Every structure is written in C-alpha cells, then in structure tokens.
Amino acid sequence: MNKKKLGIIAAGVALCAAAVAGYAVFGWKKTQHGAGLDLDLSQPDALIVTKSLSSLPRDLLTIPLARDVLREDFVFYYEQNGDKLGLQGALRRIAYEHELGWGDQLIRTVLDEPADVALWREEDGSLKHFAIAVSRNSMTRLLEQAGKVALKDTQMKLAGEIRVDGDKVAMYSLNYAHKRTLLIGARGTRMVILSDPGMLFDDEGKADGKAETTVANLLAADPKKQQALRQQFQLDAQPADGHSVAVKADVLAFGYQPFFGALAALRFDFAKGQWQTRALVDAGKLAAGGYDNRALWPVLPHNPAACFALPADWAAMSTVLGDVDASSNVTPLSEQLTGPAAVCWYGTSRLYTPLVVATRKAGGSDELYGALFSAAIGNKKSGAVQNSAGPNGAVLWQREVATGIGAQHPTLAVSGQTVLFSPDRKLVEQALAVARKQAPAIADRLNDPSRTVGLIAPASLAELIRKEAFDALPSAREPVLRAAADAHLVPRLNALKKYPPYRLVLKSLPASGVSWQPVEWQAMDK
C-alpha cells in the first residue's frame, strides 16, 4: 500500500471504530431509552454508505497501522458482541416458537447487504442512536410474518403506524435485552431499523411529524427519496465495492463548528483496497483571503501529538464575547482577529491543555485581550491576574485557578500579530521561544505550509494517550485494571510509536458552492 495512505487511520480510527460499532448495530450503549428521544431524524450527525457492514472491520484492517494497533481481535470483538448475540437468540426463539424460517435472516440482511446507516449524537456527544435502511426482495413476506408474531409474542409488538406514499406501514418493536428495543418497518423491498422506538414515537405513541417524513422517505419506492439523508452529505452514489463514512465537522469539533463553518464534514472512503480522505468545504463561508495557513505554522512548537489549522469565522465570536462580561466590552476583538486558527496537543502536556494560536490585525489593542482574560478565566476566588512583559515586546496574562485536578496556570499572550492561549503556561512559553527563534517550529519541516491543514505524530500521540489512560485508572490498589491496561493498551501504543509523523494537505479549494475536496496524507521523516 502507498505510504501516503498509511496515515489515514491516525485521524479516522476513532470515527471508524465508532462506525464499526454500527456493525454490531444492535449493541449501542444508550443512556436514554423509550419514547420521545427528541432527535431530529432529518439531520444525522454521521452517515455510513456501505456495500456490507460486516466487511467494514475487515476492510479497516487492510491499513497496516490499523492492523498493528487494533489487531484481529478487533474484528472478533464485533463478531462476538453480546448485544448482537442476544438479538440472534431472540430472533431464533421467535422463529422456532412460531415456526418461521427467518431466525438469522434479518441479521444477515442488515450486515451483508448494501445499506445506509445514519447516526445521531446522545446528550454526551457520542454517536449512540442509529437508523439502518436496506433493500431486499424478501422484506414484504418477512414483515407479514412479523405482523402475525406481534399478536402473540412477548418480545415483538406492534408499536404504531406511519404513512408512506399514502399507505399505512406498521412499525414493530423488538425487545431483545434489558433496555434494548429496536423499531422495524418494511414496505416493498425496503426495510428501516431504528435503535430505539423513541426516535419516531412520542410518549403517547404518536409519530413525530419530521421523524415520520424521514422514515417514510427511507421506505419509499422513489430512489431519490431513499437518498434524502445522503444529500445532506453530498453523497449521491452507492460505493460499488467499498464504504463511505461521512461525519459532520460539528461532531469532531465538540460543538465548536460554527466558528469554522467553511468546513462542513469529513469523509473516509474505502475503494479498491485503499482508504482516502475528503473534506466538505463551503466556498461561500471562506474568508476573503481564502484558507491560507502559512502564518500559523512558523509560530507553533515542533513535534505536536496532533495539530489542526481551520478557517475561522471570527464574526461568529461576537455573540460569545458579548456574553462574557457586559462590563468588559470585549466584543470588538471579533473584528481584530483574522485568518485561520490552530489548535495543537503535545505529548509533554495533557489532553485538556491544548495550545490555541490565532493572528490579529495590525494596530490591535492589547488591553482588550487582558480584559477578556480577566473576565473569562477564573473567578473572584482565583488569584489575581498577573500582567507581565515578555521578550521581544510580548505581553502575557496569567492566573492561578483551582480545579478538581489541582492548580492550573492558564496563560494568554500577544506577540506582534500572534495571539496565544493555553491552560498550560509552558506551551505558551515554548511558542514564544519559537517566535524568538530560540526553539524549532513546525514550519521548519513543512514544504507547503499554506495548504497544510493538520499534523499527527503517532509517537507523541501515543504518549498523550498513555498518560491520559493511566491517569484515569483507579489507584494502584486496583491492580486488575492496571494489569489489563499493561497487557492490552501498552503494546498497541508501542506499535503506534513506530510510525512516522503525517501531515494532511488540502490541495485545492472549491471556486464556489459546497464540494468534497481530497485530503492527502503525506508521511514525514521522524
């Protein structure tokens, strides 16, 4: 496999691992259950379009890095997932007791046929709710049998009805484990499975209007209606022999996507034995200067675990600044910042202490940054804000803040046209040293900084993961979990460390409209 493709797993593995959980389809852990989940079924957060869900874990392991880190037991886990086995048992019992022939047919239909899998976030931000739409000629006969079973079975019941192209379509609930209930409906050759009846029906058993329209489209005979969810992600074609996994940028950005609206989604495609990455870019939301990152990389310390530069919409920050503190009047800051912003994590620091870097226009007011820091960082019980001058005219604001994990020293600095912030003051100090040419910068190893949108260093990332994982484990008096981490996590992190750093390069931008642009993964020397 081409080395450029090796790195795709570094950013995609977390997403694909979540998506592969859809292969176990019936095993999502839910913190909510039952009627009225209050989801917008017309707006999924992620979408998988696949030739076969059962082949997704295997195809993921075609990437050498994934094979070394995840190993074959990754596939075996999903083959033996407890919820999947529980569902198989429930279907086999129903088939046996009611003399039916489709004990495992439903699962095979879902896992082995081309399918669309839409995913929605739970309140904690994780992708836990799903809808699966498949086509199969035997659907009508299968659901006719289901209707008869629902009259006299304890696990399968008629949950309600919806209208599809003027016809009434029955929706059946299948309770296969504790707080595990699927909602299943079919019409003609189409079948839809929802991970919870509450995605469609309210507390009184009535279908939500928007949700009913979405499910009706998925069950419709018209191919255009069937692909209504794909159109949101600009996915119009079924992959001939692979998979497309698209996820909205808002999911990956933990809700901060409005600040860089030009990046709408990321997509991972598997075809002809290789994975590729694309970014959905909205040309209309790019700033007048486009998307040029060359000013950021020279001020960022080298060797980040992960670092991304995104086209920021600074005007969107004005509303947030207005809510910080009415007396501070820091709203004008949204007019003083320009260009993209970068956020970087370092193996020497922590996951919750990234370094954020932005560029300000000439003639900006230092006082506004100090006012913002005083209003937003800490409270009256925190230590006083320390304002100090650094080398080369830099200005710093620091404050000791007590947290549940000990005292922290968040730091904001402006140096020339560069604005720096991190909860870890050492990262800000390192960046200022880079600006003084006393420490190496990320740009020292880049030959195309303007279109470099991200960097991932597996060795540094592995150290960050190890630090966070072991810090989250119980005390040393709980040896079982720590022994398991030593046996299973550490070898995988050591395998990750063998790989060189990768950079993500966005080679082109759309002239207008919204379109998918290829993102290249280029291996760098260690």
C-alpha positions as CSV (number, residue, x, y, z in Angstrom):
1,M,0.0,0.0,0.0
2,N,1.2,3.5,-0.8
3,K,2.8,5.2,2.2
4,K,0.5,8.2,1.8
5,K,-2.4,6.0,2.7
6,L,-0.9,4.6,5.8
7,G,-1.7,7.6,7.9
8,I,-5.4,7.8,7.3
9,I,-6.1,5.7,10.3
10,A,-4.5,8.2,12.7
11,A,-7.5,10.6,12.4
12,G,-10.0,8.1,11.1
13,V,-9.6,5.3,13.5
14,A,-11.7,6.8,16.3
15,L,-14.5,7.6,13.8
16,C,-14.3,4.2,12.1
17,A,-14.3,2.4,15.4
18,A,-17.5,4.2,16.3
19,A,-18.9,3.4,12.9
20,V,-17.9,-0.2,13.2
21,A,-19.9,-0.4,16.3
22,G,-22.8,0.1,13.9
23,Y,-21.7,-3.3,12.5
24,A,-22.8,-4.7,15.9
25,V,-25.7,-2.5,15.0
26,F,-27.7,-3.6,17.9
27,G,-25.2,-3.0,20.7
28,W,-25.0,0.7,21.1
29,K,-25.0,1.7,24.8
30,K,-27.7,4.2,25.4
31,T,-28.2,6.5,28.4
32,Q,-31.7,7.2,27.2
33,H,-34.4,4.7,26.3
34,G,-38.0,4.7,25.3
35,A,-40.4,7.3,23.9
36,G,-39.5,10.9,23.0
37,L,-35.8,11.0,22.5
38,D,-36.1,14.4,20.8
39,L,-33.8,13.7,17.9
40,D,-34.0,15.4,14.6
41,L,-34.1,12.4,12.2
42,S,-33.8,14.7,9.2
43,Q,-30.3,15.9,10.4
44,P,-28.0,12.9,11.1
45,D,-24.5,13.6,12.5
46,A,-22.8,10.9,10.6
47,L,-23.6,8.6,7.7
48,I,-22.2,5.3,6.5
49,V,-23.0,4.2,3.0
50,T,-21.6,0.6,2.6
51,K,-21.7,-2.4,0.4
52,S,-21.7,-4.6,3.6
53,L,-21.5,-3.6,7.3
54,S,-20.0,-7.0,8.1
55,S,-16.9,-6.3,5.9
56,L,-16.2,-2.8,7.4
57,P,-14.0,-4.1,10.3
58,R,-12.1,-6.4,8.0
59,D,-11.5,-3.6,5.4
60,L,-10.4,-1.3,8.2
61,L,-7.6,-3.7,9.0
62,T,-6.2,-3.5,5.4
63,I,-4.3,-0.4,6.7
64,P,-1.0,-1.6,8.2
65,L,-1.2,0.8,11.1
66,A,-4.7,-0.3,11.9
67,R,-3.7,-3.9,11.8
68,D,-0.8,-3.3,14.1
69,V,-2.7,-1.2,16.6
70,L,-6.2,-2.8,16.6
71,R,-5.2,-6.3,15.6
72,E,-7.5,-9.1,14.5
73,D,-9.3,-9.3,17.9
74,F,-10.9,-6.0,16.9
75,V,-12.9,-8.0,14.3
76,F,-13.6,-10.9,16.7
77,Y,-15.0,-8.5,19.3
78,Y,-17.7,-7.3,17.0
79,E,-18.3,-10.9,15.8
80,Q,-19.0,-11.9,19.4
81,N,-20.6,-8.7,20.7
82,G,-23.0,-9.5,23.5
83,D,-25.9,-7.5,22.2
84,K,-25.6,-9.0,18.7
85,L,-25.6,-12.5,20.2
86,G,-28.6,-11.5,22.4
87,L,-30.5,-10.4,19.3
88,Q,-29.7,-13.5,17.4
89,G,-31.0,-15.6,20.3
90,A,-34.3,-13.6,20.4
91,L,-34.8,-14.0,16.7
92,R,-34.1,-17.7,16.8
93,R,-36.5,-18.2,19.6
94,I,-39.2,-16.3,17.8
95,A,-38.6,-18.2,14.6
96,Y,-38.7,-21.6,16.4
97,E,-41.8,-20.9,18.5
98,H,-43.8,-19.5,15.6
99,E,-42.4,-21.9,13.0
100,L,-40.8,-19.3,10.9
101,G,-37.7,-19.5,8.6
102,W,-36.0,-16.2,9.3
103,G,-34.2,-16.7,12.6
104,D,-30.9,-15.3,11.3
105,Q,-32.2,-13.8,8.1
106,L,-32.8,-10.4,9.5
107,I,-29.3,-10.0,10.8
108,R,-27.8,-11.3,7.6
109,T,-29.9,-8.9,5.6
110,V,-28.6,-5.9,7.7
111,L,-25.0,-6.9,7.8
112,D,-24.4,-8.5,4.4
113,E,-26.4,-6.2,2.1
114,P,-25.7,-2.7,0.8
115,A,-27.0,-0.3,3.5
116,D,-27.2,3.3,4.7
117,V,-26.5,3.8,8.4
118,A,-27.3,7.2,9.8
119,L,-26.0,8.1,13.3
120,W,-27.1,10.7,15.8
121,R,-25.4,12.0,19.0
122,E,-26.6,11.4,22.5
123,E,-26.6,14.3,25.0
124,D,-23.0,13.4,26.0
125,G,-21.9,14.0,22.4
126,S,-21.2,10.4,21.4
127,L,-22.8,8.7,18.4
128,K,-25.3,6.3,20.0
129,H,-28.5,6.3,18.0
130,F,-28.8,4.9,14.5
131,A,-31.1,4.2,11.6
132,I,-30.4,1.5,9.1
133,A,-32.0,1.4,5.7
134,V,-31.6,-1.6,3.4
135,S,-33.2,-3.1,0.2
136,R,-34.1,-6.7,-0.1
137,N,-36.8,-8.5,-2.1
138,S,-38.0,-10.7,0.8
139,M,-39.0,-7.8,3.0
140,T,-42.7,-7.9,2.4
141,R,-43.0,-11.6,3.3
142,L,-40.8,-11.2,6.3
143,L,-42.9,-8.3,7.8
144,E,-46.2,-10.1,7.0
145,Q,-44.9,-12.9,9.3
146,A,-43.8,-10.3,11.8
147,G,-47.4,-8.9,11.9
148,K,-48.7,-12.3,12.9
149,V,-46.0,-12.8,15.5
150,A,-46.7,-9.4,17.1
151,L,-50.2,-10.5,18.0
152,K,-49.0,-13.2,20.4
153,D,-45.3,-12.7,21.3
154,T,-43.8,-11.2,24.4
155,Q,-40.8,-9.6,22.7
156,M,-42.2,-8.4,19.4
157,K,-45.1,-5.9,19.4
158,L,-46.9,-3.5,17.1
159,A,-45.6,-0.1,18.1
160,G,-47.6,2.0,15.7
161,E,-48.1,3.0,12.1
162,I,-46.8,5.7,9.7
163,R,-47.9,6.7,6.2
164,V,-45.6,6.1,3.3
165,D,-46.8,7.4,-0.1
166,G,-50.4,7.2,1.1
167,D,-50.1,3.6,2.5
168,K,-50.2,2.7,6.2
169,V,-47.0,0.9,7.2
170,A,-46.8,-1.0,10.5
171,M,-43.7,-0.4,12.8
172,Y,-42.8,-3.3,15.1
173,S,-40.8,-3.0,18.3
174,L,-38.4,-5.9,19.2
175,N,-37.3,-6.0,22.8
176,Y,-34.2,-8.3,22.8
177,A,-32.4,-7.3,26.1
178,H,-32.8,-5.1,29.1
179,K,-33.4,-1.5,27.7
180,R,-32.6,-2.7,24.2
181,T,-35.5,-2.3,21.8
182,L,-35.4,-1.9,18.0
183,L,-38.1,-0.4,15.8
184,I,-38.5,-2.2,12.5
185,G,-40.6,-1.3,9.5
186,A,-40.8,-2.5,5.9
187,R,-42.6,-1.7,2.7
188,G,-42.0,-3.3,-0.7
189,T,-38.2,-4.1,-0.9
190,R,-37.2,-1.5,1.7
191,M,-36.6,-2.0,5.4
192,V,-35.7,0.5,8.1
193,I,-34.4,-0.3,11.6
194,L,-34.2,2.3,14.4
195,S,-32.2,1.8,17.5
196,D,-35.0,3.0,19.8
197,P,-38.8,3.5,19.3
198,G,-38.4,6.9,20.9
199,M,-36.6,8.1,17.7
200,L,-40.0,8.0,15.9
201,F,-42.8,7.9,18.5
202,D,-43.6,10.2,21.4
203,D,-44.7,9.4,24.9
204,E,-48.3,8.8,23.6
205,G,-47.2,6.5,20.8
206,K,-47.8,9.1,18.1
207,A,-45.2,9.6,15.3
208,D,-43.3,12.9,15.3
209,G,-44.0,14.7,12.0
210,K,-40.4,15.3,10.9
211,A,-39.3,11.9,12.0
212,E,-42.2,10.2,10.2
213,T,-41.3,12.1,7.0
214,T,-37.7,10.9,7.3
215,V,-38.6,7.3,7.8
216,A,-41.3,7.4,5.1
217,N,-38.6,8.7,2.7
218,L,-36.3,5.8,3.6
219,L,-39.2,3.3,3.0
220,A,-40.4,5.0,-0.2
221,A,-40.1,3.4,-3.7
222,D,-38.6,6.5,-5.2
223,P,-34.8,6.2,-5.1
224,K,-34.4,10.0,-4.7
225,K,-36.5,9.9,-1.5
226,Q,-34.5,6.9,-0.3
227,Q,-31.3,9.0,-0.6
228,A,-32.6,12.1,1.3
229,L,-30.0,11.7,4.1
230,R,-27.2,11.2,1.6
231,Q,-27.9,14.5,0.0
232,Q,-27.1,16.3,3.2
233,F,-23.5,14.9,2.9
234,Q,-23.3,15.4,-0.8
235,L,-23.2,11.6,-1.1
236,D,-25.3,10.6,-4.1
237,A,-23.7,7.4,-5.3
238,Q,-23.6,4.0,-3.7
239,P,-20.0,2.8,-3.4
240,A,-19.6,0.0,-5.8
241,D,-17.2,-2.2,-3.8
242,G,-16.5,-0.3,-0.6
243,H,-17.6,2.1,2.1
244,S,-18.1,5.8,2.6
245,V,-18.1,7.1,6.2
246,A,-19.0,10.8,6.5
247,V,-19.2,12.8,9.7
248,K,-20.2,16.4,10.3
249,A,-17.5,18.7,11.5
250,D,-19.6,19.7,14.5
251,V,-19.3,16.2,15.9
252,L,-15.5,16.2,15.6
253,A,-15.3,19.8,17.0
254,F,-17.4,19.1,20.1
255,G,-19.9,21.7,19.1
256,Y,-17.5,24.5,18.1
257,Q,-18.0,24.0,14.3
258,P,-19.9,27.4,14.0
259,F,-16.6,29.1,14.4
260,F,-15.2,27.5,11.3
261,G,-18.3,26.9,9.2
262,A,-16.4,26.6,5.9
263,L,-15.5,23.0,6.9
264,A,-18.8,21.1,6.8
265,A,-17.8,17.5,7.2
266,L,-15.0,14.9,6.8
267,R,-15.3,11.7,4.8
268,F,-13.4,8.4,4.7
269,D,-13.8,6.2,1.6
270,F,-12.7,2.7,1.0
271,A,-12.5,1.5,-2.6
272,K,-10.2,-0.8,-4.5
273,G,-8.4,-1.8,-1.3
274,Q,-7.4,1.7,-0.2
275,W,-8.8,4.4,2.1
276,Q,-9.0,8.0,1.1
277,T,-9.9,11.2,3.0
278,R,-12.0,14.1,1.7
279,A,-13.2,17.4,3.3
280,L,-16.5,19.0,2.5
281,V,-15.7,22.7,2.0
282,D,-18.2,25.6,1.7
283,A,-16.5,28.2,-0.5
284,G,-19.2,30.8,0.4
285,K,-18.1,30.7,4.1
286,L,-14.4,31.1,3.5
287,A,-12.9,34.5,4.4
288,A,-11.9,36.9,1.7
289,G,-8.3,35.7,1.9
290,G,-9.3,32.1,1.4
291,Y,-7.7,29.4,3.5
292,D,-4.0,30.0,3.9
293,N,-2.2,28.6,6.9
294,R,1.3,29.8,6.2
295,A,1.3,32.4,9.0
296,L,0.5,29.8,11.8
297,W,3.0,27.0,11.4
298,P,6.1,29.2,11.9
299,V,4.9,30.2,15.5
300,L,3.9,26.7,16.6
301,P,6.4,24.5,18.6
302,H,7.5,21.4,16.7
303,N,6.5,17.8,17.4
304,P,2.8,18.1,18.3
305,A,0.8,15.0,19.0
306,A,-1.9,16.4,16.8
307,C,-2.4,19.9,15.3
308,F,-5.1,21.3,13.1
309,A,-5.5,24.7,11.4
310,L,-9.0,25.6,10.4
311,P,-10.6,28.6,8.6
312,A,-12.1,30.6,11.5
313,D,-15.2,32.7,11.3
314,W,-14.3,35.4,13.7
315,A,-17.6,37.3,13.2
316,A,-19.3,34.3,14.8
317,M,-17.3,35.0,18.0
318,S,-19.0,38.4,18.6
319,T,-22.1,36.8,20.3
320,V,-19.9,34.7,22.6
321,L,-17.8,37.7,23.5
322,G,-20.9,39.8,24.3
323,D,-21.9,37.2,26.9
324,V,-18.6,37.0,28.7
325,D,-19.0,40.1,30.8
326,A,-21.1,43.1,29.9
327,S,-18.7,45.5,31.8
328,S,-15.6,44.3,30.0
329,N,-16.8,45.2,26.5
330,V,-14.5,42.8,24.6
331,T,-16.8,42.3,21.6
332,P,-14.5,44.4,19.3
333,L,-12.0,41.6,19.5
334,S,-14.0,39.7,16.8
335,E,-13.1,42.5,14.4
336,Q,-9.4,42.4,15.3
337,L,-8.7,38.8,14.5
338,T,-8.1,37.5,11.0
339,G,-7.3,34.3,9.1
340,P,-7.4,30.7,10.3
341,A,-6.8,29.5,13.8
342,A,-4.8,26.5,15.0
343,V,-5.2,24.1,18.0
344,C,-2.4,21.7,19.0
345,W,-2.0,19.0,21.5
346,Y,1.5,18.0,22.8
347,G,2.7,14.7,24.3
348,T,4.5,16.7,27.0
349,S,1.2,18.3,28.2
350,R,-2.3,17.0,28.7
351,L,-5.4,16.4,26.5
352,Y,-7.3,19.2,28.3
353,T,-4.5,21.8,27.8
354,P,-4.1,22.4,24.1
355,L,-2.3,25.4,22.6
356,V,-4.5,27.7,20.6
357,V,-3.0,30.2,18.1
358,A,-4.6,33.0,16.0
359,T,-3.5,36.0,14.1
360,R,-4.6,39.6,14.8
361,K,-4.7,42.6,12.5
362,A,-2.1,45.4,12.8
363,G,-3.0,48.1,15.4
364,G,-5.0,45.8,17.7
365,S,-5.5,46.8,21.3
366,D,-3.6,44.7,24.0
367,E,-6.0,45.9,26.7
368,L,-8.9,44.1,25.1
369,Y,-7.1,40.8,25.4
370,G,-6.3,41.5,29.1
371,A,-10.0,42.3,29.7
372,L,-11.1,39.1,28.1
373,F,-8.7,37.0,30.1
374,S,-9.7,38.6,33.4
375,A,-13.4,38.1,32.6
376,A,-13.3,34.6,31.2
377,I,-10.6,32.9,33.2
378,G,-11.2,32.0,36.9
379,N,-13.4,33.9,39.3
380,K,-13.3,36.2,42.3
381,K,-11.8,33.3,44.4
382,S,-9.0,32.8,41.9
383,G,-5.6,34.6,42.2
384,A,-5.1,38.0,40.8
385,V,-4.4,38.3,37.1
386,Q,-0.6,38.8,36.5
387,N,0.2,41.1,33.6
388,S,3.8,41.0,32.6
389,A,6.0,41.9,29.6
390,G,8.0,39.2,27.9
391,P,10.9,39.3,25.5
392,N,10.5,41.0,22.1
393,G,7.6,43.1,23.3
394,A,5.3,40.1,24.1
395,V,2.6,40.8,26.7
396,L,1.3,37.9,29.0
397,W,-1.6,37.5,31.3
398,Q,-1.6,34.6,33.8
399,R,-3.7,33.5,36.7
400,E,-3.7,30.6,39.1
401,V,-7.0,28.7,39.0
402,A,-8.0,26.0,41.4
403,T,-9.6,23.0,39.7
404,G,-10.6,19.5,40.6
405,I,-7.3,18.2,39.3
406,G,-5.2,20.8,41.1
407,A,-4.0,24.3,40.5
408,Q,-3.7,25.4,36.8
409,H,-1.9,28.4,35.3
410,P,-3.7,29.4,32.1
411,T,-1.8,31.9,30.1
412,L,-2.7,34.3,27.3
413,A,-0.1,36.1,25.3
414,V,0.2,38.5,22.4
415,S,3.4,38.8,20.5
416,G,3.4,41.0,17.4
417,Q,0.5,39.8,15.3
418,T,0.3,36.4,17.1
419,V,-2.2,35.6,19.8
420,L,-1.5,32.5,22.0
421,F,-3.5,30.8,24.7
422,S,-3.3,27.5,26.7
423,P,-4.3,26.3,30.2
424,D,-0.7,25.0,30.3
425,R,1.6,28.1,30.5
426,K,4.6,26.0,29.4
427,L,3.2,25.6,26.0
428,V,2.7,29.4,25.6
429,E,6.3,29.9,26.8
430,Q,7.5,27.4,24.2
431,A,5.6,29.2,21.4
432,L,7.1,32.5,22.5
433,A,10.6,30.9,22.3
434,V,9.7,29.7,18.8
435,A,8.8,33.3,17.9
436,R,12.3,34.4,19.2
437,K,14.0,31.8,17.0
438,Q,15.2,30.0,20.2
439,A,13.2,26.8,19.5
440,P,12.3,24.9,16.4
441,A,8.9,25.4,14.7
442,I,6.5,23.1,12.9
443,A,7.1,25.1,9.7
444,D,10.8,24.1,9.8
445,R,9.7,20.7,8.4
446,L,6.9,21.8,6.0
447,N,7.5,22.5,2.3
448,D,3.9,23.5,1.7
449,P,2.6,25.3,4.8
450,S,-0.2,27.2,3.1
451,R,-2.3,24.1,2.4
452,T,-1.2,22.0,5.3
453,V,-4.3,21.6,7.4
454,G,-3.2,19.2,10.1
455,L,-0.3,17.1,11.6
456,I,-0.4,13.9,13.5
457,A,2.7,12.4,15.2
458,P,1.9,8.8,16.3
459,A,4.8,8.6,18.8
460,S,3.8,11.8,20.6
461,L,0.1,10.9,20.3
462,A,0.8,7.5,21.9
463,E,2.4,9.2,24.8
464,L,-0.5,11.5,25.3
465,I,-3.0,8.6,25.2
466,R,-0.9,6.6,27.6
467,K,-0.7,9.5,30.1
468,E,-4.4,10.2,30.0
469,A,-5.5,6.5,30.1
470,F,-3.3,5.6,33.1
471,D,-4.2,8.8,34.9
472,A,-7.9,7.9,34.6
473,L,-7.5,4.4,36.0
474,P,-8.2,3.8,39.7
475,S,-5.4,4.0,42.2
476,A,-2.6,1.4,42.3
477,R,-4.7,-0.5,44.8
478,E,-6.8,-1.6,41.9
479,P,-4.3,-3.9,40.2
480,V,-6.7,-5.7,37.8
481,L,-7.5,-2.8,35.5
482,R,-3.9,-1.6,35.5
483,A,-2.7,-5.1,34.6
484,A,-5.2,-5.2,31.8
485,A,-4.0,-1.8,30.5
486,D,-0.4,-3.0,30.7
487,A,-1.3,-6.2,28.8
488,H,-3.6,-4.7,26.1
489,L,-3.1,-1.0,25.8
490,V,0.6,-0.6,26.1
491,P,1.6,-3.0,23.3
492,R,-0.8,-1.1,20.9
493,L,0.7,2.2,21.9
494,N,4.1,0.9,21.3
495,A,3.1,-0.3,17.9
496,L,1.7,3.2,17.2
497,K,5.1,4.8,18.1
498,K,6.8,3.0,15.2
499,Y,5.1,5.1,12.6
500,P,6.4,8.4,11.3
501,P,4.5,11.8,11.5
502,Y,1.9,12.5,8.9
503,R,0.6,15.8,7.6
504,L,-2.8,16.5,6.0
505,V,-2.7,18.5,2.8
506,L,-5.7,20.1,1.2
507,K,-4.5,20.6,-2.4
508,S,-7.4,22.7,-3.7
509,L,-10.4,24.8,-2.7
510,P,-13.8,25.0,-4.4
511,A,-14.3,28.1,-6.5
512,S,-17.9,28.3,-5.4
513,G,-20.6,26.2,-3.7
514,V,-20.0,23.2,-1.4
515,S,-18.0,20.3,-2.6
516,W,-15.8,17.4,-1.4
517,Q,-12.0,18.1,-1.8
518,P,-9.4,15.4,-1.5
519,V,-7.1,15.5,1.6
520,E,-3.7,13.9,1.1
521,W,-1.8,12.1,3.9
522,Q,1.9,12.6,3.5
523,A,4.4,10.7,5.6
524,M,7.2,12.9,7.1
525,D,10.6,11.8,8.3
526,K,10.9,11.2,12.1
